[in-house]
Structure formats: C-alpha cells, structure tokens
Amino acid sequence: MTIRRLRTLVATAETKTFSAAADRVHITHAAVSQQMQALEADLGVRLFDRSSRTAKLTPVARQIVAKAKKLISDYDNLVPSVLTDGGLQGVIKLGVLRTTLTGLVPQAIAALKAKHPEIGLHIRPGLTSTLLAEIERGNLDAAIATKPHLMPADVEFRKLADEPMQLIVAVEETGDDPIELLKSRPFIRFDRTAVVGALIENWILSQRIQVNEMMELDSPEAIASMVHANLGVSIVPDLIVRPPDGVPVKRLSLGAKAPQRTLGLVFRKDQLQTQALEEVYDALLSVVRMADHSEAQTLS
C-alpha cells in the first residue's frame, strides 16, 4: 500500500469514474485500474462494486477512503509539523480568486518573497466553492476566497477586506443613475455559480430590477473589456487592490445598501504549516492596508 495508491482511491471516490480520477492525479485510465487492483490485493478487500458501470465503492471502501484522507493529510504535513520554522522551506499550494490575480496576489507574493525567499508558492485560480472543496480534500493548503453563507466546519476564515459591489459602465456613458442604467442597458452578468455572482443576483432581485441580460462571464477582465466596448453594464466588486493597468471604465456606487463580499484567507483548522500561512496572511494584509491607506489619502 502506498500514498500514491491512496490518493488515486480518494480521487476515484470523489470523481465517481476512473477517467475523471486519472485526470485529477495525472495518470492514464489504465494506470488507475492497475493501482486499484494492486490496492485491493494489498488490503485483501474488494473496493469496488464491479456490477456497476461507475466506480461505485463498497461499504468497506467508503470507510477506507475516510481514513485515507486523514493519512494523506498527515503525510503531506509530516515534514512541516516537525520543523521549528513551521514549514517555511516548503511550497504552499495557494488557491486564488481570478479577481485577485492582477492586483492583490502579485503584490502580496512580491512582499512575501522579499521577506521569505525560501517560501515557494504554487498558485491555482478558481471559484470559492471549488477552492473550499480542494482545501477540504487536502489538495490546497490555503486559498483567497469570498466568505460563503455557510463555512465548512473544519475550515477557518481570516478576513482581509470588505469589497462593496459597484456598477461599471463605458467611459462615454452619460447617465449616472445606476438603477436606471441597469433597467435600460444590456446587462453583463457575473457568473451566478460564484459567491459574488449569487450576491449580485440576490441584490438585483431584492431591488426588483428587471435586467436585460446579454451574457454571463466568469472573468472580471472579460467583463470589463465588454463594458469598455460599450456592449452593456455590469456589477462587479470594487477591488480593494486594483490592477495597475486596468481597462478604463466608469464606476458608479450602488449606494449605502450595496451588497459586498468579504475577502479572506481560508485553510483547514488542522493545517500544520501555521507559521508559513501566517506569513502569507501578513503579506496579503499588508498589501490590503497599503491600498486602503492610499485610497483614504486620495479621498482626503
């Protein structure tokens, strides 16, 4: 029995098919089948109900998967757990929201590497729901995510900033009433499967606004580009750390009752790379505070 085979078993249990598991662990479909046969021989138990067309686990296999997840997590944290520096020499697998990729993330990484060049970072973008699932599975050490309505019990959330939603319109747009613009202009929607998209949708419904939806996108850069081309208006977060060379658009406040997302760093409560994650959080927070201070000076 090897950790590699246990990883493949967990991947198969979560994806339900050998093909999807093969994609996740980066091996062939045949290799997944061979590993599972070898694991069954190692353990002396039948792991799959082969009368099913899908990779259906036997009852004993489901119990083994639960134990395997804990073993894999312990294995991944074996070295960091005994290092006095909290694992500062290793690589942190960090998930990030795409809205942070051109502003907050690069500045925070630069700050972190300046202070701790020995810390490695592997960045993986995704939606909050996907990032949280990957943290629970042990595939990510931490993630920059939007706080969901319900947090998983074994995941901790450390706040970075609140970002209110705002309406963005083309620079040449002469109107300045966000409600009227939402009613009269084509609407470019932020992906509703994202936490931010759901916040925006709920606010629109609460305001009883009938929008003329033109498209639905999950890329903030693509949304801004569409708005810049005067193809419609959109609601997006007012980023606490804006990219240095963002697409020029006009930004309009949605008022005091505008929805907002809470941005933070999430990680498993049993995560052992505590010192390394503290350094990541401090780097992120320092960039947020610097941006907040600059904004305050601009307004004063």
N, C-alpha and C positions, 0 to 999 in steps of 0.2 A: 504494500500500500504506500503510495506517495502523495505528497501535497498536490502535485500536478494532476493526478487522477481525481483527487477530491475536488479540486477546482472545476474540473470538467463535469463531475457529477452534479455539483451545485449549479453550474451553468445550464446543464440539461434540465434540471428540475425547474429552474426559473423560466427558461425559454420554451419548454414543452416539446422541443424537437431536437434531434441530433444535428440537423443542418444549422439551426439557429445557434446552438451551443458551439458548433465548430467555428462559426463566425466570431463569436464572443471571445473564445480562447485562442483564436488564430491557428487552428489546425484543420485538417480535412475531415469530412464526414466519416470516412473510413477509419481515421485515427480515433475519433470519438468512440465509435463502435468497438474498436480494439481495446481502448482504455477501459471502457465499461465492462467488457468481458473479463479483462485482467483483474479489475477491481472486484468483480463478483467472485472470481477464483481466490483472490487474496482473502476476502472476508468470509467466504463459504456460505453466502446467502444470495438469493435471487433479488435483484434490484429493480427489474422492470417486468411489467405485465406484457408479454410479447403477443398476447392475443389482441392488443390494441394497436391501431395504426400510428398513434402518437407515442411519445416516450413517457408512458404512464408509470409512475413509481408504485412499487409495492408498499404496503403499510410499514414494513421494517425499513425500507429505503427512505421513507419520509423522516423517520426518526434519525437515521444516519445522517441525512442532509442537515438537519438541525444541529447535530453535534459537529459535523464537518465545518459548518460556517464558523463556529467558535474556534475550532482548531486552526483554520486558515487565518483568522484574525490574530490569534495568539502567535502563529508562526510569523506573520508579516511584521508583528511588533516585538519579536523576540530580541533583536539587537537593540532597538531604541529603548526598550524597557530597562536595560541594564547599563546604558550609557549615562554618565553623570551629566552630559550636556543635553539630555533629552532628545537625542537623535539629530543634532544639528548637522551631522556629517552626511545624512542621507538625502533621499529625494522625496519631496512631498507631492502627492498626486492631488492637485487642486482643481476642482470644478468651478467654472465661472459662468455668469450670465453674459450673453452676447452684448447686452447694453453696456457692460463694463469693460469690454475688450479694448476699446480705443481711448479710454480715459483713465479710469481708476486703476485697472490692472497693470498696464505698463509702468505707470508712475510708481505704484506700490512695489512691483518687482525690482525696479531700479533702486528704490530706497532699501529694500531688503538685501539685495546683492551687494550694495555699498557697505552695509554693516556686517553681513554674514555671507561672504562669497562662497563659503563651503556648503551652503544650503542649496540643493538642487530643486527645481520645480518642474513638474510635468503638468501642463495646462490642458484642460478638456472643457470646451464650451457646451452648454445645454440649457434646457428649461429647468425651472426649480423642481418640478415633480421628478424629472429624470435624475437630477443631481442628488436629491434626497434619497431616491431609491438606490443609487450607486453607493452612497455613503453607508446605507443600511447593509448593503451586500459586502461592504469592505473593499469595493473597487476604487473608492476615492477616500483620501484622508480627511478632506475638508472641502467646503465649497462656499463661494459667494452667491447668496441666493436671496430671494424675496421671502419674507416670513409668511408662511401659509396660514390659512384659518386654523388648521389643526397641525401641531407639530408631532412627529413620531415620538413615542415615549423615551426611546433610547438616544435621541439626538438633541444636542444643545445648540441654542441660537444666541449669538452675541451680536448685539446691534451695532451697526456702523452709521446709518443715516436714514432719515425720512426723506422721500422724494415725492413731492406732490405731482399729480398729473397736470399737463398743460395742453392747450390746443396749438398745433403748429400749422401755419398757412404759408402760401407763397409770399415772397417779399413784396410783390406788386399788388397783393390783395389790399383793397381799400377799407373793407369792413373791419370793425373791431369788436363786434358783439359775438362772443363765442357760441352762444345758443343759436342765434340766427344763422351763423355760418355753418353750424352742424346741420341745421334743418335745410339749408338751401344749397350747399355744396356737396359734391360726391365725397363719400367717407371712405378713407383708407384705414381699415381696422387692424389693430394689433392682435396677433394670434390669440384666440379665445382659450386655447388649451394651456396658455401660460397664466401664471397667477396674475400678472399685470393685465393681461387681456380680460380676465374674468372681473377684475376690479373696475376696469373701464366699462365693460358691458353692464355690470350692475348699476353703475352710476348713470349711464345713459337711460336705462330702464326706470331708475328712480326719478329722473328728471322728465320722464315721459316724452323723450325726444325721438322722433321718427327719422332715422338717418337713411340716406340713400347709399347703401354700401356698394363700393366699386370693386374693392379687392381686400384680401386678408393676408397679411405678411408677418413673418416671424423675425425679420431682420430690421433693426432700427435704422441702419444705413439705407436700406432699400426704401423704407417708408419715407425717410427724409428726402431721398432723391426724387421720389414720386411727387411729394408735396412741392419741392423746389421747382419741378417742371409744371406746376400749376394744374396737376391732374386731380387734386382733391385736397381735403384737410384731414388731419389725424390727431388723435390724443396719444401722447407718449409721456414717459416720466421726465421731469425736469431734473436732469442728471446733476448730482452734487459735484461730480468731476466731469467736465465736458471735454471731448476730444479737441486737440489744439487746432485742427483744420476741418471742422465740421461743415456740412453742407449748409449754406446760408438759407435760413427760413425765418419767418416772423413768429414770435412766441406770444401767446395770449393766456393770461391767467383764467382759470375756471372758477375763481372766487374762493371765499373762505371755506366752503364746504366741498372743495375739490377732493376726490379720492387720492390717497397717497399709498405708496408702497414703502415698507420698512426693509431696508437692505441690511444684511448681516452675514457673519461667518458662521457656518454650521459644521458640526463634526459630532462623531459618536461620543457619548459620555464616558465610554470605556477606552477612548483613544489614549495611547500611552506616549505619543510624541508631543507631550504637553508643552515643553519649552519651545520646540520648533514652531508649533501653532501659535504660541504667544507672540513669537517674533513676526509671524505672518500677520496676525491681527494688529499688532502695533504698527507695522508698516502701512497697512490699509488705513488704519485710523489716523495716522499722521498725515496722509495724503488728503483724507476727508476734511480734517481740521484746517489744513492749509487752504484748501479750496473754499471752505466756509468762511475763513478769515478774509480771503481775497474778495469774496462776494460782498461781505459786510463793508469792506473798505470802499468798494465800488459804489455801493448804495449810499454811503455817508457823505 
